[in-house]
Amino acid sequence: MQKVLIANRGEIARRVIRACKGLGLRTVAIYSDADASLPFVREADEAVRIGPAPVAQSYLQAQAIVAAAKQAGADAVHPGYGLLSENADFARLCEEAKLTFVGPSSAVIARMGSKVEARRFARASGVPIVPGSEGAVSSSEEALSLARAFGYPVMLKASAGGGGIGMTVTHNEDELRQAYESSSKRVASYFGDGTLYLERYIERPRHIEIQVLADGQGGVVSLGERECSIQRRHQKIVEESPSTGVDAMLRAEISECAVRLTRALNYSGAGTVEFMVADGRFYFLEMNTRLQVEHPVTEEVTGVDIVQWQLRIAAGEKLSSDLSEIRAHGHAIECRICAEDPERMLPSPGLITGLTLPHGQGVRHEIGVAEGDSVTPYYDPMFAKLVVSGPTRAVAIERMQAALGQYKVEGIKTNIPLLLKVIAHPAFSAGETHTGFLAQYITGTGV
């Protein structure tokens, strides 16, 4: 492996470029018309225009991306996260073009990409799952029947995709009947597959995920957990490691399940197995067959460069034996910086006329823009991540508060005021985090 095309944009493209340079690999960026002046385009060894600004005409053009990789002489493709990173058809196109896809096989991506199939596989692997339908729910009447058996509230979920758009919580029969009809149409238009399944809704759980690395040759390791419970509209905004709600015994149990599932898949690369934790019990949610947005918090507490290991595994390297001995030290917190109105939580694109980044001990930046760049309406409003680490959680919180206070973005609205409220809240300091945290303590709106 000598040259890697990065099938992504913004801060994650910069992160992959940095990892590649550390391994002596050349890089090829792809960019849309809207992104032509962004830092990641300049920092790559080569850059190829992939299409107009709309994502469907640029970063989601799988065949055009594969053609660009071949034209540039790349022998590998790193998909980053989001976009085509969990698209089995894209991974298959890379495989057919004899390009190394930096991630698991297309077959594994397809298996875990179906949430219904992932639940089946987890159950068969002895991993506890949330009580719910055995498979897809084919009608509103079937959903109602299951809900009567499980009890309300229940959640309708899209089999083909995650995030807020693929989830609807209902509290009674009328809500469920209406939600089934509207959700099936909505997720079909968004994910291309209207399949829904039903789960018992567990109120105010912790969202805990396990970072795994696997080499496809029998080697699988857990790098510990991340807590991702601070969410708005089912989208994470603050992540940390380790979790205040996971003790040594629970960590061992969850990690063992994550490793068992990963090994059963004959997995290769970096992956994340997500769980809900409530009342000392944990339940499988899904497996993300890609790099996570929040991977830096694990890197900060373990010292493991996860992106470099993705590349090393893709090049055929086995996991080193010392990885299994790694234990977390200290504490790390990540805040996602988004171009959003902090009150209405709606996108706020525009030109960045001023940008001051905080500095200090334990501060790490992952950012996709510079002063004078625009955050456009074509893509996700997250344009940066602020990661802070310290020897203890209290120190990390103190450093994060200071860093957010120093972070200045002019010309657009950002969610920094919201993040400051979260980090400064006594319940956060006490580690009393759960997926309803924002609704209970910050917004009171349930988003």
N, C-alpha and C positions, 0 to 999 in steps of 0.2 A: 504494500500500500504506500503510494507516494504522493498522490494528489487527491484531495477530498473536495467534492462539491457540497456546499451547505445549502440545503433546500429550505431555507428559512430566512428570517429578516431580524432587524432590530437588535435588542440586547443579547438574545440567545445566539444569533449569528456571530456577534463579537466574542461571546464566550467560547464558542466552538473554534473560532479562528485562533484564539489565545491557546487553547489546548493543543491544536494542531501544530502551532509554531513551537510549543514546548517539546513536541516529539519529532520535530524536523520535517513535518509534512507540509506540502504546498496546499494552498486553498483557492477555491473558486467560489465567488459569491454570485447569487442571482438577485436581480432587483427589478422592481416595477418602476414605471415612470414616476410614481409618487415618492419613491425611495432613492432616487438616483444620487442625491447629495448626502445621504446619511453616512455616518462614520464606518459602518460595517463594509460598505462598498469600497471605501478607500483603503481599509485595512487588509482586505484580502489580496492575495497575489494577483488574482485575475477577477474580472467581474463581467457577467453576461446579462444583458437586458432580457427579461423573460416575458414582458407584456405590459399592457396598460394598468392603471391603478387598481381597478376593481379586482378583488382577490380571486374571483372565479376566472378572470382572464389572465392571471399571472401566477401567483403562488400555488394555485390549485390545478394548474395545467401539468398533470403528471407526465404525459408523453413529451411535452416541450422541455421539461426539466431533465428528463433522461437524455433527450437529444442534446441538450446543452452540455451535459456531463460528458457525453461521448465526443462532442465537438471540441471540448476543452482538454481532452485527454485525461480526464479524471478516472480513477479506478475505484472510487468509493463515493457514497452519498451519505451525508449525515442529515437526518430529517429534523433535528431540533425537537421542539414540542409544538403541539397544535398543528394547524394546517394539515399536511399529509403524513404526519409522523406515525399515526396509527391507522393508516389506510392500507389495507392488505393488498389492494390492487396495485398501488404504487410500489410497495415492496416487491411484489411479483414482477412488475415491469423492470425494476432494477436487477432482480435475479436473472431474468431472461436476457437482459442486455449485458450480462457478465460484469455488473457493477456490484461491489460489496456494499450491501445495505447495512449501515451501522445501527444494528438493532436485531431483534429476533427475526425468525423466518416469517414469510407471509402467512404460512399456515397457522403459526402460533398467534400472530396478530389477529387473524380472522376468528380464531377460537375465542380469544379473550375480548374481541371487539363486540361480540354478541353477549350482552349482559345476561341473557337467559342461559346461553351455553356456558358462560363463565360460572354462573351459580351451580349448574349441574356438575361441572368439572370440580369445583371447590367441594361440593358435597361428596362426590366420589373419592376425593382425596382426603376426606376426613376433616375438612375445615368447616367450622360452624358457619351457617348462613342465617340471615334474617328470615324469620318465618314469612312465607309468601307463596305465590303460585309456583307450581312445579315447572311450568313453562310459560309460553305466551298466553295472554288472556284474549280470547277471540271475540268477546262481546261484552256489552255493559252488564247484561244479566249474569254472566259468569263472574264478572268483577264483584257485583253485588253479593252473589252467593258466597264468594271467598271472604268478603269483608264481614259478612255475618258470622262466619266461622272464626276469624281472627279477632274481630272487634275493632272499632274505630279508635283513633284515626288510622288511615291507610295511605300509602303513597303509590300513585301510578308512575311508572318509570319507563323511559324509552329503552328498548333493548339495544338500539344501534348508537346511542350517544349519551353523553352525560351533561352536567351543568344544569343550571336552573331551567333552561327551556325544555329539558327532558324530564322534569319532575313536577308532580302536582300532588299536594297534600289535601286530603278530603276528610271531613269529620262526620258526615252522615250520608244517607242514601241519595238524597237529592243532589248534593255536591258531587258525589262519585259518578252518578249517571251523567250529569252535565260535563264533568271533567273528562270522562271517557271519550265522548263524542268530539270534544274540542281538542283534546290532547292527541288523539290518533291522527287527526288531520294536520295539526301543527308539526308534530315530529316527522310525519311523512314528508312534508314540504321542506323541513330543515335538514333531516338526516337521510332522506331518500328511502326510509323504511318506517312504516307506521306501527310496527310491532310494539305492544305494551306488555308489561308484566306488573304484578302487584306485590307489594311488601307491607307488612305491618310497620307503621311509622313509629319509630322509637323517639320519644320527645327528649330533647336536650341531651343527646349523647355527646361524647367526645369523638372527634374524627381523627383517628390514629392511622398512620401509614408506615409501612416497613420498607426501607430501601434495600433492595437486593442487587447483587452482581452475580452473574452466572456465565460460565465460559462455554457451555454447550458440550463439555467434555467430562461432565460429572461434578465439576466444581461449582458450588453455590455458597454464598456467604450473605449474612444479614449485617447491614451497617447500622442497625438500630432504628428507632422510631422518630417520626416527626409528628408533632401535634398541629393540626390544621383546622381547629374548631372555630376560629374567628372567621365567619363567612357572611357575605351579604348576597341574597338571592342564590344561595347554594354555591357561590364562588368564593374561594379563599382570598383573604386579604392580609392575614398575619399568620405566620407559621413559626414554629420553634422546635428546638431539639436540645435536650430530651423533653419528654412530656411530664408535667407535674402530676398527671393522673395515672402513670404507669410505674409500678414498682418492679423490683428485680424479677420477681416470680412471674408477673404478668408479661413483662418484656420477653422473658425466655419462652413463655407459651406462645405468644403471638409470633415471635420470630421463628420458632420451630414450625408453625403452621405455614408461614410465608415461604420458608425454605422448602418445605415439603411440596407445596403447590408448584413452586418454581422448578424444582427438580423433576416433578412429574410431567411438566410441559417440555422437558429437554430444552430449557430456555437458554438463550445466549444474549448477553448484553446487560444493560442496566434496566431494572424494572421496579415498579412500586406496587405493593399489595396493600389495598386500603381496607380498613376495618372501622366499624362503629364500636365504641366501648361504653357500656352503661352498667352500673351496679356490679362492677367486677367481672362482667361477662363481655365477650367480644364476638363480633359477627363480621364475616366477609362481605365487603361491598363490591369491589371490582379490582381488576389488575390493570394498571396503566403500563403498556408495553413500550415505554419510551422514557426519555429524560423528563423529570418533573421541573416545573417552574421553581420549586422551592429546594432543589438539590443543594444550593450553597450552604444551607444551615447544617446539613449532614457533613459536608466537606469541612466546615469550620470546626466541628467538634470531634471529627475523626482524623483529619489531616489527609484524607483520601481524595485524590482528584478523580471524581466520578466520570467526567467527560473523557479524560485521558484513558481511563480504563475501558470505556466504551470503545474507543478506537483501538486499543491494544487487543481487546477480545475479538473485535471484528477482523483484526489482522492475524488471528489464529493463536494468540498467546493464551496460555492457561493462567488462571488466578494464582497469585503467589500464596504460599502457605501462611505467611504472616498476616494476611488479611483477616483470617478467621480469629486471630488473637486481638484484633483492634477493639478497643472500648472507647466510648465517648468521654471526653474531658471538657469540663466547662459547660457553657451554655451559649446558644446562638438563637437569634430572632431575626426574621425577615419580614419587612413590610413592602407590599406591592404599591408602587407609586403610579397612580393612574390619572389620566386627563379626564377628571370627573368633577362635577359639581358636588361638593361634600355634603350638601343638604339633600338635594334631590337624587343624588347618585346616578346621574345621567351623563353620558359622554360630553366632554367640553373640548373639542379639537381646536387647533389654532396654532399661531406662530409663537415660538418661545423667544421672547425678546430679552430675557435675562435668566441666567441659571447659575446659582451658587450651590456647590455641593459641600456637605459637611466633611470635616476631617477630624481625625483623632484616633486614639488607640482602639483597636478592634473594629474599625469601620471599613466595610467593603462595599464597593459600588458595582452594580451591573446595570448599565444604562445604554439605551439605543440611540440617543439624540445628543446634540450639542446646542449651545446657544445659537439662534438663527435658523434652526431647523423647525419644521412643523410636525405636529402630531395630527395626522389626517383622519378623516372620518371613515376611511376604508378598512381599518384594521382594529384589533383589540385596543382599547384605550390605555392599557398598561404599557408604559414606555421605560420604566426603570424598576429596580429592586434595591432597597437599602438593607444591607445585612450587617448586623452588629453582634459581636461575640465578647464574652468575658469569662472570668474564672467561675462566677456564680450567676444564677438567674437574676439576682438583685442588681448585680453590677451590669449585666447585659441590658436590663430594663432602664437603668440610669443612663447608660450610654445611648440607648435608642431614643429616649426622650430628648437628650441633648442634641443628637444628630438630626432628628426630625425638626427640632426648633431652629436649627441652622440651615435647613434645606429650603432654598428659595427658588421658586419657579415663577417667572413673570410672563404675562401675555396670555396665559390660560389658567383655568381653575384646576386644582388638583384635590385629591382626597387626603392630603396631608393633615388638615384640621381634624378629619375623622379619625385618622390613625393616631394622632396625638391624644384624642379623647380615650381611645381604647387602651393605649399603653399607660396612660396616667390613671386609669380607673383602679380603685382599690381592689375590685374583684379580680382584675387581671393580675395585679401584684400578688394576690393571694392564690393564684393558680386555679381559680374557679371558672375555668373556661369550658364552654360547650357550644354547640351549633346555634343555639338561640341567644348567644351572648349579646349581639348587637341589639336585638329586639328587646331584651330584658333591661339592659343597662344604658344603651347609647341612644337608639332611635325611637324605641317604643312603637315602631311601625310594623314589625314583623318581617322586614326585608333584610 
